Amino acid sequence: MAKKAAGTPATVLLTAERVAHTLHPYEVSPDAPNYGALVAEVLGVAPARVFKTLVAEVDGRLVVGVVPVTGDLDLKALAAAAGGKRAGLADRAAAERSSGYVRGGISPLGQRKRLPTVIDDTVEGLDLMYVSAGRRGLQVALAPGDLIRLTDAIVAPIRA
């Protein structure tokens, strides 16, 4: 495991649960347009394998949406999957406070407060996916089934 990554709540959780994973550091400016696609390019993986983690508010409660970087989060679909009616992206401060991570490094794993999680159904065709490892500039590759299990996620079509 990379020394820089040791200690992020996401990597600590993966290690404690003995989940097979690999860490992938990268350098991409957080202000770059098409950030997710650039991350995939730098890592040398198909963009459909790289997922972004977004925190939304569904009927007043925070929910995590995990979608491929090739698309956007369909807020209406997320609300339906989470059993709600309305959704909007969460306030940045609320997302950071709840997750314990900073924007651009929010991981679906090891969040300070465990939130309901919905992962886009495109993971069903993958053997390996990439998500944030809990800090900017670091992705973790793992089996989708492990992410689903560790987050108690619902899998649903939430990509726009």
N, C-alpha and C positions, 0 to 999 in steps of 0.2 A: 504494500500500500504506500502511496506517496506520502512523504512526511508532512507536507503542507496540508494534506487532507485529513490526517489523523486528528480525531477529536470532533469532526463535524457530527452533529447528532445523526445525520443520515448514515455516515460511514460507521459510526459506533453501533447503530442498530443493525446494519447489515452484518457486521462482524459478530456481534453478540448472537444473532440468529443463525449464524453459519450459512449465510446465503452466498452462493457463488456470484461474484461480481468483479468487474475490473474498473479501475479509475482512469479517466482520460482528461488530462489538463489541456487547456487550449488558450489562445490569446486572440480575442476579437474585441474591438471597441464596443462598449455597451451602447453607444450612440449610433452604431452603424445601422443603416437601413437593411432590412431582411436579415436581422441578427441570427435567427434560428437557422436559416439556410447557410449562412456563413459558418456557423459552428459546425454544421454537418460537413461542409466542404473542408474545413480545417482538420476535422477528425477523420476525413476520408470515408464517411459512411453515407448511405442513402438518406436523404432528408426525411423520408417516411418513417425512419427508425428513431429519429430524434424528437422528443416530446417536450413541450413547455408546460409549466405548472402555473395555473392562474387561480387566484382566490376571488371568488364571487360572493355576492350576498343574495341569498334566495329567501324571499319572504322574511327578511330581518335576521337570518342566521348565515354564518359563513360556511361556504362549501368550496372544496377544491375541485377544479376541472383540469384534467391532463389531456392535452390534444397534441397531435403531430404539428411540427413547425411549418408544415406545408399548408396548414389551414388556420382558421380562426375558431374561437369558441362560440358556438351557437348558444346564446344565453337562454333562449326560449326552451331549447332541447335540454339544457342543463337543469333548468327549473323543473321541467317535467320529470326528468330522471331522478331528481332529488326529492320528488313529491311536493313540489311547490308550484306557484303560479307565476311569480315574477322574479327576474334575476337581473343583476347589474354587476359590473366589476366592483370589487370591494375597494374601499379607500386604501391607499397605499400604506398609511400608518397602521390601519387596522390589520391589514394582511401581514405586515412585518411584526407587529406586536403579537398576533395570534400564532404565527409560525415560528418566530424566533430567528428568522432569516431576513436578509435584506433583499429588496427587489432586484431581480436579475440572478438571484441565487437561491430562490425559494425552491425547496425540494418537497416532493410529496411524502418523503420519508423523514421520520424523526422530528416532526413538528412539535413545538412546545405544547400546543393544545391540539389534540387529535380532532380533525374535522372530517365530516362526511366527504368521501372522495368518489368522483365519477371519472372513469378513464374511457376515452373514446374507443369504440369497438374495432377500430383498425388494428389494435394490438392483437386481436385474435389470430391474425395471419402471420405474426412475427414470432421468431424464436428468441430474439434479443432486441431490447429497446434501450434507449439512452434517456436519462432524466438528470436534472441537476443533482449534484452530490452535496449541495448545501452551501456552496459559495460560488461567486462569479468565477468563471474560468475553470470549472471542474465539472465534468459529467461522469455519471456512473452507468455502466452497461450491466443489465441484468435481465433475467427471464421475466416476461410480462406476468406470468403466474405468481412469481415471488412478490412483485410489486402489488398485485391485486390482493394477495393474502396478507401482506404486511400492513396494508392500508384499509383492509376490509372494504375494498372498492366495489362499486357497481360498475359494470361495463355496459355502455350505451352509446348510441350514435349522437355525439355532442359536437362534432366538427362542422363548421360552416363552410 
